[in-house]
Amino acid sequence: MLAAGASLAGCSGRSSDGSAEGETADGTESETATGTPRDGATPVGTATVPSEFELPIPRDELNRGAPKDRIPAIVDPAFASDWSDVTGGGRDLSLSAEDRVIGVERDGEARAYPLRVLNWHEVVNDDFAGPLLVTYCPLCGSGVTAERLVDGEVTRFGVSGLLWNSDLVMYDERTESLWSQLLGTAIRGPKTGTTLSFVPSSLTTWDAWRESHPDTEVLLPPPDSGTIQGLGVRDYARNPYVGYDENDTIGIGYNDYYDRRLHPKAMVIGVRHDGRSKAYPLSEIGDDATVNDAVGGLPVVVTTTGDGSLSAYERTVDDERLIFENDGPRHVRAGGSRWEKVSGRAVDGPYEGTTLVRANDRTELFWFAWVDFYPDTDLYRSDE
């Protein structure tokens, strides 16, 4: 059963006059627009909308989870090398080796965003080698990072309080448009159809991220980090979703369908290329294992660490298609080099210093969430 506080995921999309974001006060639809990523951007990919969905999403497909900003986005993040000097919010705020974090590396520097914070705040507006948006939806188990730019202009994002397919719906402060976290796309409001440029990220453990990035900074919880409208500190020693990742409950009761090929909370990593989608379940690959495959003609390697984290990379390097083999819980081997599973970086041999290109735009997530957005997805099975 969901813990108290889980029902706060997602927020109502009502403004002070009672209208939904992206609508006028009388409920009519605002003008739509299409945007482009920033010139010179080098994202892992630009968001796309599956053909099953038409924009704008009908208002009655959005469900209220909580009032707007009840889950307060972080707008003034603070960082340190660890949590040894954290000033408040819980009984025991030390980070353990097993704590999960979303890790981002940009311009040779690294930052970690603990789920201890993201479970309560869901959205971080950062400036890290450029405007950066870090998001996590606890109901879908999904992390998405992107450039914090809309039509080339910097904006802040908040938690609207609405859910779509049980996934976080954000709003941008400048236009009040509503954005799907998993699609990285505005689904209602003036910027409907505008897409964000994804940034590579990893969902892994604090220990594994620090081993791969020893000089990393880590996000500090409020009050060290500031939130929208100065809203409150939470108990960061407590997981508000305890047990949710193990039961059959989908979201907070709005979903009535999922593909029964897997348990709804099975962890998968999804890859899309050339109109094809494929999900790789941790349960089929296993801990500390590696799979060479192709999706829509794109050669990929999917690998798991000893703690069960999933990563997916393109396996063509300098026009050479590599075949990867497992080399312990933290590395794979190909082309005479060892490569880190968490970062995709070659640590020795002829490819030393080369980093593999991510094949996934989102971190690992729950099966029901992936298949809700990509119902025609293929599914990797170990007998392949």
N, C-alpha and C positions, 0 to 999 in steps of 0.2 A: 504494500500500500504506500502511496506517496506520503512523504513526510510533510509536515506543516511547512508552508513556504513554497513548496513546489507549485502550488496553485497560482503563485504570483508570476510564473513564467509567461512572457508575453504581456502586453498591456492593452487597455482599451484605446482606441484611436480617436478619442473625442477631444476637441479643443474647447476653449472656454465658452463658446457659443453653442456647443453641443454637436457641431458638425464633425465629420470624420476628416482626418488629414487628407489632403488631395481633393477635397470637395469644398464647394462654397457653402455658406451658411444655410442656403435653402436645399442643400443636398445634391445639387447638380454637379456633373463632372467637370473638373478644370481642364484647361487646354493641355494637350499632350505634346511631348517633345522627345527627340532622340539625340543622344550625345555621343561623344567620342572620347577615347582615352587621351591623356596628356601627350603632347608631342615628345618623342624621344623616350617614352616609357618602355621599360623592359619587363613587363609582368609575365607571370607564368602563363596567363591566358586572359582573354576578355570574356566576360560572362555571356552566355547565350541562353535563350529561352526554348525549352523543348517544344516541339510542334503540337503536343497535346494541349498546350495552354494558349489562350487568347488574352491579349491585354487590351484594356485594363481588366484585372481580375474583378468579377462581380463583388459588390460590397457584402452580399450575404454569404460569400465563401470565406470571409474573414471572421474569426471568432475572438471574443473578448477573453483575455486572460486576467488582466488587472488594469487599473487606471494608468494613463499615460505617465511615464517617468516614475511609477511606483518602484520599478527596478531602475535605479539611477545609474545611467552611463557614467563612466569615468572620463572626465574632460581635462584634467590636469594631472597626468600620471607622474609618479615619482619612482625612482629606481635606486637600487643599491646592489652590492655584490651578494647579499643574502638577507635573511630576515632577522638577523641578530639584534638589530636596534628598532624593530617594529614597535610602535607606540600604543596600539590599541586594537580593539575589535574582537578579541577572543581570549580563551584561557591559555592555550598553548599555540603560539604562532610560529614556531619553528617549522621549516620545511623539511620533510623527510625525504630520503632518497627515492621513495616510491611515489611521491606526490606527482600528479600529472601536470604538465605545462604545455602551452603552445609556444613553440620556439620559432623565432624569426631571425634570419641573418641578412644584413644589408650592408653593402660597402665594407665588408670585412669585419663588421661588428655584430654582436649578437644580443638579443633580449629574450627573456622568458616571461610568460604571462600565466601564472598559476591558475588552475581551475578552482582553487580555494577562493580566489577573488572573482573569477569569471562566472562561477555558479550563482553569485549574488548580483553581479553587475552586467554581465553579458556583452557589453560594448565598451571598448577602450578607444578613445581618440588620442592618438599619439603623434609625435613628430620624431621620426626615426629614419634618417636618410630620405627625408621628404615626408609629407603628410601620410600617416598610416592608420588604417582602421583594422582593429583586431576584434573579432566577434566569436562568441560561443553560445550555442543553443543547448542547454542542458536536456531539454526534452528530446532532441534529435541526436545528441552526442556529437554535434558537428562544429568544427572550427573553420572559420573562413577569414582570411586576411586579404586586404585590398588597399589600393591607393585611395586616400581619402579626398578624392577629387570628383566633382560633378561638372561635366562640360568644361574641364580644365580649371575650375575654381575650387579652392579649398572650402570644405564645409564640415560641420560637426554632425554626428549622428547620435540619436537617442533611441530608447526602447519605447515603441508605440503602445505596447500593451495588447496588440492584436496578434493572433496566430493564423498562419495559413499552412494547412497540412501539418499542424502541430509545430511548425517551425517559427522561429523568431521573425517578427516583422519590425523593421526599423523605420525611423523617419529621419529625413535630413532637415536640419534646422533652418536652412535658407529658403526652401520651397515647401516644406511640410509634406513632400511626397512620401509615399510608403514604399519600402524596399524589402524584397525577399532576401533573407540572409543567404540561403543555400543557392539561389540563382544569381545573387549579386546584381539584381535588376530592379528598377522601380516598377511596381505593379499597379499603382494608382497614383493620381495626382499630376501636377504639371510636368514632371520628368518621366512619366510613364514610357517604358521602353529604353530608357537610358541605362547603360551598363557600367559597372565598375571594372577596373583592371585588377585582376587577382595578383597577389604576391605570394611566393612560396612560403610554406610554413610546415612545421612538424608538430604532431601531438605525441608526446613521449614523456618519459619520467624526468624529474629534476636531476637525478643522478646521471642518466644517459646524456642529457643535454649538456650538463657541466663537463662531462668527460670529453665530449666532442667540441665544446666551446668553453674552455676554462676561464676565459675573461668575460663571460656573459654577465650582463646586468639582469636583475629580476624585478618585476613590478611589485611595488609595496602596496598593501591594502590601505583603504581609507582608515584614519584621517590623513595619513601621509600623502595619499593620492586624493585629489579633489574630485568631487562628483557634481553632476548637473544640479543646479539650484542649491548646492551645498547639502544635498540629502544624505542620509545617515550612514553610520557605521553598522556593519553586520557582525555576526559571530563567525569569524573566518576559521575557527577551530571545528565548526560543525558543518557537515555535508547536508544541505537541505533536501537532497534527492537520494538519501540512503535507501538501498534496495530497489530503486527504480530501474537500474540497468539489468536486473535479473528477472523481473516479473513480466507478465504479458501486457501490462497497461501501456497504451500508446497515448502519449501526451497527457492531457487532462480530460479526455473523454470525447473529443470531437472526431477523431478518426474512427471509421467503422470498417476499414478494409486494409489488409496488407497481404502481400504475396507470401503464401505459406511454404515456399521452398526452404525458408529458414525461419528460426525463431525471430520475432520482431526486433529483439535487442541484440541479435548477433552482430558483432562488429565486422564491418566490411570497409574496404577502400575502393572507391569507384574511379574508373578511367573512361574518358570519352574522347573519341577521335573520329573525324570524318563521318559523323552521324551515327556511330556505333557506341554502345555503352556496355561496360562489363564491370561486375562487382567481384571482388576477391575476398572471401570470408576468412577471418582468422581461424575459424574452426576447421576449414578445409586445408589451409596451408600449414597450420601448427606454429607453435613458438619456435623461434630460432630456425627458420627455414627460408628457402629462396625458390622462386618460380620464374622461368623465362617464358614469355608469351607474346602475343600481338593483339592489338585492338584496332579494328578498322585499318589494318595495314601498318600500324605503328608498333615497332618492336618495343616491349616493355619488360622490366624486371620488377617483380613485387617481392619484398623481403620483410621478414619479421625479426624482431629482436628477442632476446631471452625473456624480456618482461612482457612480450605480446604486443608491442607497438608495430604498426604497419607503415610501410613506405613504398612508393611506386615511382620509378624513374624510366625515362627513355634509355634504351641500351645501345643506341647508335652514337658513337663518339668519333669525330674526325672521319666521317663516312665509313667507319668500320662497325659492323654489327657484332657486339660482344655477347658472349655467353657467360653468365655469372654462376658461380658456385658459392655455397655457403662456407664461411670461414669463421665460425664461432658466433657467439651471441651478438657481437657489435659490428662485424665486418663481412663483406663478400669479396670474392676474388674474380678478376677477369682481366685479360690482356696483360698479364704479368704484374698487375697492381692489386693492392688491397684497397677497398673502398669502404668508407664508413656508411653504415646503414642509415643512421639518423640524418647525416648531412649530404650524403652522396658524393663526398669528396675523396679523391684518391690520396692515400697517405704515403705511398712508396711506389717504386717501379717506374716504368716509362710514362705513366699518366699522372705522376705525382703532381698535386696542385690543381688538377682538373676536377670540376664538379659536374656531376650528372644533372641533366635537365629533369625537373619534376614532371611526371606524367599525370598527376592528379591535381585538380584545382582546389579541392577541399581536403581536410584531414579525414582520417577514418571516422566513421559515423555508424549509427544504428541502421540495420537493414531496412526497416520499415520506412525510414526517412529517405534513403536512396531510391527505393523502388516507388515511393509515392511520386517523386519528381521524374523518375526515369523508368516507367512501367515496362518498357520493352527491353530492359537490360538483360544481357547474357549473365550467366553465373558460373564462375570457375568452380570446377569440381576436381578433387584430388586425383580421380582416375584419368584425368586428361594427361 
